Structure formats: C-alpha cells, structure tokens
Amino acid sequence: MATYIPINNLEQPLNELGQVGETQRKNSIKINDYKQSANEYTSTNKDALSDGDLFGKGTGVFLDPSENGGSSRDISERKEQIKINEYQKNKPYTTPSV
C-alpha cells in the first residue's frame, strides 16, 4: 500500500532563473485602477456602461429589461437581426383566432 507523504514546502531554491521569473511576474501583473474611494467598478462605472464603445454592456439599471444595453457591436447586430425578423414592436406575435 502506498504511503502518503505531505509536501509542505513547495518553494524552489532562489537562483538566477528564479530571480528573473520574480521580476517578470511583478512586471506582468497589471495594476488595478478601480479604487474603492475614487473609481470603483460598479454597474454605473463608465467602463461598464453601454455608451457606444466595444467594452461596456450594461445600462446601469438593475435587471434592465430594455434593449438599450450591449456594446456597439451588440447593438448593430441586434438591429440587423430585427430587419429580418417579421415580428417587431409594431407587429407583435398574436394568437390566431378560430
């Protein structure tokens, strides 16, 4: 039967390659510019709102049922799909009469 040997220390010895890795890791980690006091990332942050760019998708309203959300690409695709959909706001689905 196999014997379980716990590994408590996974640190590698610090050599030249390890030093280069630590430096590169620190340089590659992006700085979070969404500070709680100044530019907190919430549903009303300019980077989260659908304002015509490719990034924001929301409207800032909780569970907004309107079709105002989405990036600029989402909005243009939605308009293209509506062109070929025969059921629109002024022509909704109806129940056939007998």
Gaussian input, Z-matrix of N, CA and C with variables (Angstrom, degrees):
# hf/3-21g

backbone

0 1
 N
 C     1     B1
 C     2     B2     1     A1
 N     3     B3     2     A2     1     D1
 C     4     B4     3     A3     2     D2
 C     5     B5     4     A4     3     D3
 N     6     B6     5     A5     4     D4
 C     7     B7     6     A6     5     D5
 C     8     B8     7     A7     6     D6
 N     9     B9     8     A8     7     D7
 C    10    B10     9     A9     8     D8
 C    11    B11    10    A10     9     D9
 N    12    B12    11    A11    10    D10
 C    13    B13    12    A12    11    D11
 C    14    B14    13    A13    12    D12
 N    15    B15    14    A14    13    D13
 C    16    B16    15    A15    14    D14
 C    17    B17    16    A16    15    D15
 N    18    B18    17    A17    16    D16
 C    19    B19    18    A18    17    D17
 C    20    B20    19    A19    18    D18
 N    21    B21    20    A20    19    D19
 C    22    B22    21    A21    20    D20
 C    23    B23    22    A22    21    D21
 N    24    B24    23    A23    22    D22
 C    25    B25    24    A24    23    D23
 C    26    B26    25    A25    24    D24
 N    27    B27    26    A26    25    D25
 C    28    B28    27    A27    26    D26
 C    29    B29    28    A28    27    D27
 N    30    B30    29    A29    28    D28
 C    31    B31    30    A30    29    D29
 C    32    B32    31    A31    30    D30
 N    33    B33    32    A32    31    D31
 C    34    B34    33    A33    32    D32
 C    35    B35    34    A34    33    D33
 N    36    B36    35    A35    34    D34
 C    37    B37    36    A36    35    D35
 C    38    B38    37    A37    36    D36
 N    39    B39    38    A38    37    D37
 C    40    B40    39    A39    38    D38
 C    41    B41    40    A40    39    D39
 N    42    B42    41    A41    40    D40
 C    43    B43    42    A42    41    D41
 C    44    B44    43    A43    42    D42
 N    45    B45    44    A44    43    D43
 C    46    B46    45    A45    44    D44
 C    47    B47    46    A46    45    D45
 N    48    B48    47    A47    46    D46
 C    49    B49    48    A48    47    D47
 C    50    B50    49    A49    48    D48
 N    51    B51    50    A50    49    D49
 C    52    B52    51    A51    50    D50
 C    53    B53    52    A52    51    D51
 N    54    B54    53    A53    52    D52
 C    55    B55    54    A54    53    D53
 C    56    B56    55    A55    54    D54
 N    57    B57    56    A56    55    D55
 C    58    B58    57    A57    56    D56
 C    59    B59    58    A58    57    D57
 N    60    B60    59    A59    58    D58
 C    61    B61    60    A60    59    D59
 C    62    B62    61    A61    60    D60
 N    63    B63    62    A62    61    D61
 C    64    B64    63    A63    62    D62
 C    65    B65    64    A64    63    D63
 N    66    B66    65    A65    64    D64
 C    67    B67    66    A66    65    D65
 C    68    B68    67    A67    66    D66
 N    69    B69    68    A68    67    D67
 C    70    B70    69    A69    68    D68
 C    71    B71    70    A70    69    D69
 N    72    B72    71    A71    70    D70
 C    73    B73    72    A72    71    D71
 C    74    B74    73    A73    72    D72
 N    75    B75    74    A74    73    D73
 C    76    B76    75    A75    74    D74
 C    77    B77    76    A76    75    D75
 N    78    B78    77    A77    76    D76
 C    79    B79    78    A78    77    D77
 C    80    B80    79    A79    78    D78
 N    81    B81    80    A80    79    D79
 C    82    B82    81    A81    80    D80
 C    83    B83    82    A82    81    D81
 N    84    B84    83    A83    82    D82
 C    85    B85    84    A84    83    D83
 C    86    B86    85    A85    84    D84
 N    87    B87    86    A86    85    D85
 C    88    B88    87    A87    86    D86
 C    89    B89    88    A88    87    D87
 N    90    B90    89    A89    88    D88
 C    91    B91    90    A90    89    D89
 C    92    B92    91    A91    90    D90
 N    93    B93    92    A92    91    D91
 C    94    B94    93    A93    92    D92
 C    95    B95    94    A94    93    D93
 N    96    B96    95    A95    94    D94
 C    97    B97    96    A96    95    D95
 C    98    B98    97    A97    96    D96
 N    99    B99    98    A98    97    D97
 C   100   B100    99    A99    98    D98
 C   101   B101   100   A100    99    D99
 N   102   B102   101   A101   100   D100
 C   103   B103   102   A102   101   D101
 C   104   B104   103   A103   102   D102
 N   105   B105   104   A104   103   D103
 C   106   B106   105   A105   104   D104
 C   107   B107   106   A106   105   D105
 N   108   B108   107   A107   106   D106
 C   109   B109   108   A108   107   D107
 C   110   B110   109   A109   108   D108
 N   111   B111   110   A110   109   D109
 C   112   B112   111   A111   110   D110
 C   113   B113   112   A112   111   D111
 N   114   B114   113   A113   112   D112
 C   115   B115   114   A114   113   D113
 C   116   B116   115   A115   114   D114
 N   117   B117   116   A116   115   D115
 C   118   B118   117   A117   116   D116
 C   119   B119   118   A118   117   D117
 N   120   B120   119   A119   118   D118
 C   121   B121   120   A120   119   D119
 C   122   B122   121   A121   120   D120
 N   123   B123   122   A122   121   D121
 C   124   B124   123   A123   122   D122
 C   125   B125   124   A124   123   D123
 N   126   B126   125   A125   124   D124
 C   127   B127   126   A126   125   D125
 C   128   B128   127   A127   126   D126
 N   129   B129   128   A128   127   D127
 C   130   B130   129   A129   128   D128
 C   131   B131   130   A130   129   D129
 N   132   B132   131   A131   130   D130
 C   133   B133   132   A132   131   D131
 C   134   B134   133   A133   132   D132
 N   135   B135   134   A134   133   D133
 C   136   B136   135   A135   134   D134
 C   137   B137   136   A136   135   D135
 N   138   B138   137   A137   136   D136
 C   139   B139   138   A138   137   D137
 C   140   B140   139   A139   138   D138
 N   141   B141   140   A140   139   D139
 C   142   B142   141   A141   140   D140
 C   143   B143   142   A142   141   D141
 N   144   B144   143   A143   142   D142
 C   145   B145   144   A144   143   D143
 C   146   B146   145   A145   144   D144
 N   147   B147   146   A146   145   D145
 C   148   B148   147   A147   146   D146
 C   149   B149   148   A148   147   D147
 N   150   B150   149   A149   148   D148
 C   151   B151   150   A150   149   D149
 C   152   B152   151   A151   150   D150
 N   153   B153   152   A152   151   D151
 C   154   B154   153   A153   152   D152
 C   155   B155   154   A154   153   D153
 N   156   B156   155   A155   154   D154
 C   157   B157   156   A156   155   D155
 C   158   B158   157   A157   156   D156
 N   159   B159   158   A158   157   D157
 C   160   B160   159   A159   158   D158
 C   161   B161   160   A160   159   D159
 N   162   B162   161   A161   160   D160
 C   163   B163   162   A162   161   D161
 C   164   B164   163   A163   162   D162
 N   165   B165   164   A164   163   D163
 C   166   B166   165   A165   164   D164
 C   167   B167   166   A166   165   D165
 N   168   B168   167   A167   166   D166
 C   169   B169   168   A168   167   D167
 C   170   B170   169   A169   168   D168
 N   171   B171   170   A170   169   D169
 C   172   B172   171   A171   170   D170
 C   173   B173   172   A172   171   D171
 N   174   B174   173   A173   172   D172
 C   175   B175   174   A174   173   D173
 C   176   B176   175   A175   174   D174
 N   177   B177   176   A176   175   D175
 C   178   B178   177   A177   176   D176
 C   179   B179   178   A178   177   D177
 N   180   B180   179   A179   178   D178
 C   181   B181   180   A180   179   D179
 C   182   B182   181   A181   180   D180
 N   183   B183   182   A182   181   D181
 C   184   B184   183   A183   182   D182
 C   185   B185   184   A184   183   D183
 N   186   B186   185   A185   184   D184
 C   187   B187   186   A186   185   D185
 C   188   B188   187   A187   186   D186
 N   189   B189   188   A188   187   D187
 C   190   B190   189   A189   188   D188
 C   191   B191   190   A190   189   D189
 N   192   B192   191   A191   190   D190
 C   193   B193   192   A192   191   D191
 C   194   B194   193   A193   192   D192
 N   195   B195   194   A194   193   D193
 C   196   B196   195   A195   194   D194
 C   197   B197   196   A196   195   D195
 N   198   B198   197   A197   196   D196
 C   199   B199   198   A198   197   D197
 C   200   B200   199   A199   198   D198
 N   201   B201   200   A200   199   D199
 C   202   B202   201   A201   200   D200
 C   203   B203   202   A202   201   D201
 N   204   B204   203   A203   202   D202
 C   205   B205   204   A204   203   D203
 C   206   B206   205   A205   204   D204
 N   207   B207   206   A206   205   D205
 C   208   B208   207   A207   206   D206
 C   209   B209   208   A208   207   D207
 N   210   B210   209   A209   208   D208
 C   211   B211   210   A210   209   D209
 C   212   B212   211   A211   210   D210
 N   213   B213   212   A212   211   D211
 C   214   B214   213   A213   212   D212
 C   215   B215   214   A214   213   D213
 N   216   B216   215   A215   214   D214
 C   217   B217   216   A216   215   D215
 C   218   B218   217   A217   216   D216
 N   219   B219   218   A218   217   D217
 C   220   B220   219   A219   218   D218
 C   221   B221   220   A220   219   D219
 N   222   B222   221   A221   220   D220
 C   223   B223   222   A222   221   D221
 C   224   B224   223   A223   222   D222
 N   225   B225   224   A224   223   D223
 C   226   B226   225   A225   224   D224
 C   227   B227   226   A226   225   D225
 N   228   B228   227   A227   226   D226
 C   229   B229   228   A228   227   D227
 C   230   B230   229   A229   228   D228
 N   231   B231   230   A230   229   D229
 C   232   B232   231   A231   230   D230
 C   233   B233   232   A232   231   D231
 N   234   B234   233   A233   232   D232
 C   235   B235   234   A234   233   D233
 C   236   B236   235   A235   234   D234
 N   237   B237   236   A236   235   D235
 C   238   B238   237   A237   236   D236
 C   239   B239   238   A238   237   D237
 N   240   B240   239   A239   238   D238
 C   241   B241   240   A240   239   D239
 C   242   B242   241   A241   240   D240
 N   243   B243   242   A242   241   D241
 C   244   B244   243   A243   242   D242
 C   245   B245   244   A244   243   D243
 N   246   B246   245   A245   244   D244
 C   247   B247   246   A246   245   D245
 C   248   B248   247   A247   246   D246
 N   249   B249   248   A248   247   D247
 C   250   B250   249   A249   248   D248
 C   251   B251   250   A250   249   D249
 N   252   B252   251   A251   250   D250
 C   253   B253   252   A252   251   D251
 C   254   B254   253   A253   252   D252
 N   255   B255   254   A254   253   D253
 C   256   B256   255   A255   254   D254
 C   257   B257   256   A256   255   D255
 N   258   B258   257   A257   256   D256
 C   259   B259   258   A258   257   D257
 C   260   B260   259   A259   258   D258
 N   261   B261   260   A260   259   D259
 C   262   B262   261   A261   260   D260
 C   263   B263   262   A262   261   D261
 N   264   B264   263   A263   262   D262
 C   265   B265   264   A264   263   D263
 C   266   B266   265   A265   264   D264
 N   267   B267   266   A266   265   D265
 C   268   B268   267   A267   266   D266
 C   269   B269   268   A268   267   D267
 N   270   B270   269   A269   268   D268
 C   271   B271   270   A270   269   D269
 C   272   B272   271   A271   270   D270
 N   273   B273   272   A272   271   D271
 C   274   B274   273   A273   272   D272
 C   275   B275   274   A274   273   D273
 N   276   B276   275   A275   274   D274
 C   277   B277   276   A276   275   D275
 C   278   B278   277   A277   276   D276
 N   279   B279   278   A278   277   D277
 C   280   B280   279   A279   278   D278
 C   281   B281   280   A280   279   D279
 N   282   B282   281   A281   280   D280
 C   283   B283   282   A282   281   D281
 C   284   B284   283   A283   282   D282
 N   285   B285   284   A284   283   D283
 C   286   B286   285   A285   284   D284
 C   287   B287   286   A286   285   D285
 N   288   B288   287   A287   286   D286
 C   289   B289   288   A288   287   D287
 C   290   B290   289   A289   288   D288
 N   291   B291   290   A290   289   D289
 C   292   B292   291   A291   290   D290
 C   293   B293   292   A292   291   D291

   B1=1.4402
   B2=1.5347
   B3=1.3485
   B4=1.4642
   B5=1.5197
   B6=1.3119
   B7=1.4542
   B8=1.5224
   B9=1.3131
   B10=1.4544
   B11=1.5174
   B12=1.3287
   B13=1.4591
   B14=1.5260
   B15=1.3168
   B16=1.4646
   B17=1.5275
   B18=1.2993
   B19=1.4577
   B20=1.5232
   B21=1.3010
   B22=1.4518
   B23=1.5267
   B24=1.3134
   B25=1.4460
   B26=1.5241
   B27=1.3244
   B28=1.4588
   B29=1.5253
   B30=1.3276
   B31=1.4587
   B32=1.5259
   B33=1.3059
   B34=1.4549
   B35=1.5242
   B36=1.3155
   B37=1.4649
   B38=1.5293
   B39=1.3231
   B40=1.4473
   B41=1.5221
   B42=1.3065
   B43=1.4572
   B44=1.5211
   B45=1.3110
   B46=1.4677
   B47=1.5360
   B48=1.3209
   B49=1.4544
   B50=1.5294
   B51=1.3137
   B52=1.4571
   B53=1.5099
   B54=1.3287
   B55=1.4616
   B56=1.5263
   B57=1.3409
   B58=1.4654
   B59=1.5320
   B60=1.3222
   B61=1.4596
   B62=1.5113
   B63=1.3294
   B64=1.4649
   B65=1.5240
   B66=1.3241
   B67=1.4641
   B68=1.5203
   B69=1.3210
   B70=1.4643
   B71=1.5244
   B72=1.3092
   B73=1.4569
   B74=1.5189
   B75=1.3372
   B76=1.4709
   B77=1.5252
   B78=1.3286
   B79=1.4638
   B80=1.5187
   B81=1.3225
   B82=1.4588
   B83=1.5256
   B84=1.3210
   B85=1.4587
   B86=1.5176
   B87=1.3192
   B88=1.4636
   B89=1.5216
   B90=1.3016
   B91=1.4558
   B92=1.5247
   B93=1.3095
   B94=1.4529
   B95=1.5217
   B96=1.3272
   B97=1.4603
   B98=1.5233
   B99=1.3205
   B100=1.4603
   B101=1.5240
   B102=1.3120
   B103=1.4545
   B104=1.5269
   B105=1.3090
   B106=1.4568
   B107=1.5262
   B108=1.3123
   B109=1.4594
   B110=1.5284
   B111=1.3379
   B112=1.4651
   B113=1.5272
   B114=1.3130
   B115=1.4645
   B116=1.5207
   B117=1.3135
   B118=1.4599
   B119=1.5279
   B120=1.3218
   B121=1.4589
   B122=1.5211
   B123=1.3185
   B124=1.4566
   B125=1.5205
   B126=1.3144
   B127=1.4650
   B128=1.5211
   B129=1.3299
   B130=1.4575
   B131=1.5271
   B132=1.3208
   B133=1.4659
   B134=1.5186
   B135=1.3374
   B136=1.4659
   B137=1.5230
   B138=1.3325
   B139=1.4615
   B140=1.5252
   B141=1.3290
   B142=1.4623
   B143=1.5197
   B144=1.3238
   B145=1.4583
   B146=1.5203
   B147=1.2962
   B148=1.4576
   B149=1.5203
   B150=1.3306
   B151=1.4631
   B152=1.5270
   B153=1.3263
   B154=1.4555
   B155=1.5148
   B156=1.3400
   B157=1.4559
   B158=1.5245
   B159=1.3200
   B160=1.4640
   B161=1.5234
   B162=1.3246
   B163=1.4554
   B164=1.5228
   B165=1.3162
   B166=1.4580
   B167=1.5171
   B168=1.3323
   B169=1.4614
   B170=1.5187
   B171=1.3259
   B172=1.4555
   B173=1.5081
   B174=1.3318
   B175=1.4624
   B176=1.5195
   B177=1.3146
   B178=1.4545
   B179=1.5055
   B180=1.3247
   B181=1.4620
   B182=1.5228
   B183=1.3256
   B184=1.4650
   B185=1.5248
   B186=1.3198
   B187=1.4662
   B188=1.5292
   B189=1.3102
   B190=1.4587
   B191=1.5286
   B192=1.3311
   B193=1.4642
   B194=1.5300
   B195=1.3331
   B196=1.4604
   B197=1.5283
   B198=1.3007
   B199=1.4620
   B200=1.5142
   B201=1.3207
   B202=1.4599
   B203=1.5151
   B204=1.3097
   B205=1.4523
   B206=1.5173
   B207=1.3003
   B208=1.4552
   B209=1.5110
   B210=1.3159
   B211=1.4531
   B212=1.5188
   B213=1.3095
   B214=1.4681
   B215=1.5261
   B216=1.3148
   B217=1.4712
   B218=1.5244
   B219=1.3361
   B220=1.4648
   B221=1.5277
   B222=1.3238
   B223=1.4654
   B224=1.5226
   B225=1.3406
   B226=1.4663
   B227=1.5233
   B228=1.3298
   B229=1.4713
   B230=1.5270
   B231=1.3341
   B232=1.4673
   B233=1.5264
   B234=1.3437
   B235=1.4604
   B236=1.5243
   B237=1.3209
   B238=1.4655
   B239=1.5293
   B240=1.3333
   B241=1.4607
   B242=1.5226
   B243=1.3322
   B244=1.4601
   B245=1.5243
   B246=1.3314
   B247=1.4616
   B248=1.5215
   B249=1.3391
   B250=1.4572
   B251=1.5251
   B252=1.3254
   B253=1.4580
   B254=1.5301
   B255=1.3220
   B256=1.4608
   B257=1.5233
   B258=1.3326
   B259=1.4635
   B260=1.5167
   B261=1.3274
   B262=1.4482
   B263=1.5107
   B264=1.3324
   B265=1.4670
   B266=1.5268
   B267=1.3229
   B268=1.4646
   B269=1.5331
   B270=1.3358
   B271=1.4697
   B272=1.5385
   B273=1.3330
   B274=1.4667
   B275=1.5403
   B276=1.3199
   B277=1.4672
   B278=1.5224
   B279=1.2783
   B280=1.4664
   B281=1.5158
   B282=1.3265
   B283=1.4579
   B284=1.5306
   B285=1.3284
   B286=1.4638
   B287=1.5282
   B288=1.2997
   B289=1.4641
   B290=1.5278
   B291=1.3078
   B292=1.4715
   B293=1.4802
   A1=108.57
   A2=115.46
   A3=120.08
   A4=110.46
   A5=114.65
   A6=121.01
   A7=108.84
   A8=116.93
   A9=122.07
   A10=109.33
   A11=116.26
   A12=121.47
   A13=107.37
   A14=119.10
   A15=120.36
   A16=111.14
   A17=115.30
   A18=120.99
   A19=106.68
   A20=116.86
   A21=121.65
   A22=112.99
   A23=116.70
   A24=119.79
   A25=108.95
   A26=116.69
   A27=120.87
   A28=112.45
   A29=117.18
   A30=120.27
   A31=110.66
   A32=113.84
   A33=120.74
   A34=108.32
   A35=117.14
   A36=118.35
   A37=109.57
   A38=117.20
   A39=121.48
   A40=109.53
   A41=115.78
   A42=121.45
   A43=107.97
   A44=116.93
   A45=120.26
   A46=111.19
   A47=117.13
   A48=120.66
   A49=110.89
   A50=117.15
   A51=121.11
   A52=112.49
   A53=117.07
   A54=121.32
   A55=110.82
   A56=116.48
   A57=120.48
   A58=109.40
   A59=116.70
   A60=120.77
   A61=112.52
   A62=117.10
   A63=120.68
   A64=111.08
   A65=116.92
   A66=120.91
   A67=110.45
   A68=117.40
   A69=120.91
   A70=111.12
   A71=118.04
   A72=121.74
   A73=110.75
   A74=116.69
   A75=120.22
   A76=110.98
   A77=117.53
   A78=121.05
   A79=112.10
   A80=118.25
   A81=120.65
   A82=113.79
   A83=118.12
   A84=120.67
   A85=108.25
   A86=116.09
   A87=120.96
   A88=110.18
   A89=114.02
   A90=120.66
   A91=108.11
   A92=117.02
   A93=122.20
   A94=108.71
   A95=117.40
   A96=120.09
   A97=113.00
   A98=117.47
   A99=121.48
   A100=108.63
   A101=116.12
   A102=122.11
   A103=109.23
   A104=115.50
   A105=120.17
   A106=111.53
   A107=116.91
   A108=119.30
   A109=112.98
   A110=118.39
   A111=119.21
   A112=113.22
   A113=118.08
   A114=121.70
   A115=110.09
   A116=117.13
   A117=120.88
   A118=110.71
   A119=116.37
   A120=120.95
   A121=108.55
   A122=115.79
   A123=122.33
   A124=108.36
   A125=117.02
   A126=120.92
   A127=112.41
   A128=117.78
   A129=120.08
   A130=112.88
   A131=117.74
   A132=121.11
   A133=109.09
   A134=117.88
   A135=121.20
   A136=111.74
   A137=118.14
   A138=120.65
   A139=112.63
   A140=117.75
   A141=121.34
   A142=112.75
   A143=117.07
   A144=120.81
   A145=112.61
   A146=114.99
   A147=122.23
   A148=107.85
   A149=115.52
   A150=119.63
   A151=112.24
   A152=116.54
   A153=119.83
   A154=114.88
   A155=118.29
   A156=119.09
   A157=109.72
   A158=116.88
   A159=120.61
   A160=113.22
   A161=118.53
   A162=119.69
   A163=113.63
   A164=118.25
   A165=120.82
   A166=112.19
   A167=116.58
   A168=121.24
   A169=112.91
   A170=118.63
   A171=120.71
   A172=113.88
   A173=115.16
   A174=121.58
   A175=111.30
   A176=118.05
   A177=121.66
   A178=112.93
   A179=117.34
   A180=122.50
   A181=107.42
   A182=117.06
   A183=121.46
   A184=110.42
   A185=117.80
   A186=124.85
   A187=111.95
   A188=115.74
   A189=121.99
   A190=110.48
   A191=118.66
   A192=120.46
   A193=113.62
   A194=117.34
   A195=119.51
   A196=110.10
   A197=114.94
   A198=119.36
   A199=110.61
   A200=116.53
   A201=121.38
   A202=112.95
   A203=118.79
   A204=121.36
   A205=112.94
   A206=115.51
   A207=121.55
   A208=112.40
   A209=115.53
   A210=119.87
   A211=109.06
   A212=116.51
   A213=119.46
   A214=110.68
   A215=117.14
   A216=120.70
   A217=110.76
   A218=117.68
   A219=121.22
   A220=111.03
   A221=116.05
   A222=120.42
   A223=110.49
   A224=117.49
   A225=119.11
   A226=111.31
   A227=118.03
   A228=121.02
   A229=110.82
   A230=116.62
   A231=120.10
   A232=110.16
   A233=116.47
   A234=119.71
   A235=111.03
   A236=117.47
   A237=120.84
   A238=110.85
   A239=117.31
   A240=121.21
   A241=111.42
   A242=117.03
   A243=120.29
   A244=110.15
   A245=117.78
   A246=120.94
   A247=111.84
   A248=116.93
   A249=119.08
   A250=112.93
   A251=117.17
   A252=121.51
   A253=108.40
   A254=117.71
   A255=119.76
   A256=112.73
   A257=118.15
   A258=121.45
   A259=108.36
   A260=116.66
   A261=122.56
   A262=109.41
   A263=116.85
   A264=119.80
   A265=111.43
   A266=117.35
   A267=119.21
   A268=112.49
   A269=118.41
   A270=123.24
   A271=108.95
   A272=118.15
   A273=120.06
   A274=111.53
   A275=114.02
   A276=119.68
   A277=108.94
   A278=117.56
   A279=120.63
   A280=109.23
   A281=114.80
   A282=121.08
   A283=107.52
   A284=117.16
   A285=118.04
   A286=110.54
   A287=115.29
   A288=119.52
   A289=108.70
   A290=115.90
   A291=121.15
   A292=112.34
   D1=141.81
   D2=-176.95
   D3=-73.04
   D4=148.29
   D5=178.24
   D6=-104.25
   D7=129.73
   D8=179.83
   D9=-83.54
   D10=124.49
   D11=177.19
   D12=-116.96
   D13=111.36
   D14=-178.63
   D15=-68.73
   D16=142.44
   D17=176.68
   D18=-107.35
   D19=109.30
   D20=-176.40
   D21=-94.75
   D22=-28.87
   D23=-174.16
   D24=-119.62
   D25=108.79
   D26=-179.63
   D27=-101.89
   D28=10.34
   D29=-178.96
   D30=-70.74
   D31=141.96
   D32=176.83
   D33=-94.57
   D34=153.14
   D35=176.46
   D36=-63.65
   D37=141.47
   D38=-178.38
   D39=-79.45
   D40=108.43
   D41=176.54
   D42=-123.67
   D43=-171.24
   D44=-176.08
   D45=-62.68
   D46=-41.93
   D47=179.28
   D48=-63.83
   D49=-40.18
   D50=177.48
   D51=-63.94
   D52=-38.36
   D53=178.39
   D54=-65.82
   D55=-41.85
   D56=177.91
   D57=-64.01
   D58=-41.75
   D59=178.98
   D60=-61.62
   D61=-42.99
   D62=178.90
   D63=-63.41
   D64=-41.35
   D65=179.10
   D66=-64.41
   D67=-45.76
   D68=-179.84
   D69=-65.02
   D70=-38.46
   D71=179.42
   D72=-62.67
   D73=-43.65
   D74=179.23
   D75=-65.49
   D76=-35.97
   D77=-179.83
   D78=-74.13
   D79=-28.12
   D80=-175.24
   D81=-88.40
   D82=-15.69
   D83=178.56
   D84=-78.68
   D85=121.07
   D86=-177.93
   D87=-73.68
   D88=152.40
   D89=177.29
   D90=-86.17
   D91=131.33
   D92=178.93
   D93=-77.71
   D94=113.58
   D95=-178.42
   D96=-93.84
   D97=9.16
   D98=177.34
   D99=-97.42
   D100=89.01
   D101=-178.59
   D102=-87.86
   D103=144.56
   D104=-177.58
   D105=-64.97
   D106=-30.96
   D107=-176.75
   D108=-84.97
   D109=-27.12
   D110=-172.64
   D111=-116.87
   D112=-57.70
   D113=-171.34
   D114=-126.45
   D115=52.52
   D116=-176.48
   D117=-62.75
   D118=136.76
   D119=-178.82
   D120=-82.43
   D121=104.85
   D122=179.10
   D123=-129.92
   D124=-175.46
   D125=-179.10
   D126=-67.71
   D127=-14.09
   D128=179.02
   D129=-108.58
   D130=7.84
   D131=176.90
   D132=-67.08
   D133=144.72
   D134=-176.42
   D135=-61.13
   D136=-26.18
   D137=178.81
   D138=-80.01
   D139=-12.52
   D140=179.62
   D141=-100.12
   D142=-16.67
   D143=-175.12
   D144=-84.89
   D145=148.22
   D146=175.08
   D147=-80.30
   D148=96.94
   D149=-176.42
   D150=-125.06
   D151=23.15
   D152=176.02
   D153=101.02
   D154=-4.24
   D155=176.33
   D156=-97.85
   D157=-177.58
   D158=-177.64
   D159=-87.20
   D160=0.03
   D161=-171.18
   D162=-101.74
   D163=-59.60
   D164=-175.26
   D165=-68.70
   D166=144.50
   D167=-178.99
   D168=-123.49
   D169=-19.94
   D170=-172.36
   D171=-94.05
   D172=170.57
   D173=178.60
   D174=-106.21
   D175=-9.53
   D176=-177.99
   D177=89.27
   D178=-3.33
   D179=179.03
   D180=-106.64
   D181=131.39
   D182=-177.61
   D183=-61.84
   D184=125.09
   D185=179.68
   D186=49.36
   D187=49.00
   D188=-177.94
   D189=-64.00
   D190=120.13
   D191=-178.36
   D192=-83.06
   D193=-4.97
   D194=-177.01
   D195=-73.39
   D196=171.88
   D197=178.41
   D198=-104.08
   D199=32.50
   D200=-178.99
   D201=-89.62
   D202=-10.81
   D203=-177.11
   D204=-83.35
   D205=171.94
   D206=177.74
   D207=109.82
   D208=159.88
   D209=176.35
   D210=-75.56
   D211=175.32
   D212=-179.92
   D213=-60.62
   D214=-35.05
   D215=177.96
   D216=-68.48
   D217=-41.31
   D218=178.11
   D219=-60.66
   D220=-43.21
   D221=-177.65
   D222=-65.84
   D223=-43.68
   D224=-179.62
   D225=-67.06
   D226=-37.39
   D227=176.86
   D228=-65.34
   D229=-39.86
   D230=179.23
   D231=-63.08
   D232=-40.79
   D233=178.96
   D234=-66.27
   D235=-36.98
   D236=177.36
   D237=-65.11
   D238=-40.27
   D239=-179.47
   D240=-68.65
   D241=-34.76
   D242=179.85
   D243=-65.79
   D244=-31.30
   D245=-179.93
   D246=-60.44
   D247=-35.73
   D248=-176.74
   D249=-96.18
   D250=-5.26
   D251=179.59
   D252=-89.33
   D253=119.97
   D254=-176.84
   D255=-73.43
   D256=-15.63
   D257=178.64
   D258=-100.61
   D259=116.61
   D260=-178.85
   D261=-130.06
   D262=-174.88
   D263=-178.43
   D264=-58.11
   D265=-41.03
   D266=-178.59
   D267=-86.19
   D268=-8.44
   D269=174.87
   D270=-132.12
   D271=74.63
   D272=-176.20
   D273=-77.26
   D274=170.85
   D275=173.03
   D276=-61.58
   D277=140.68
   D278=178.17
   D279=-126.93
   D280=162.91
   D281=175.49
   D282=-93.92
   D283=125.97
   D284=-178.91
   D285=-65.77
   D286=142.76
   D287=177.86
   D288=-91.59
   D289=152.00
   D290=-177.66
   D291=-87.88

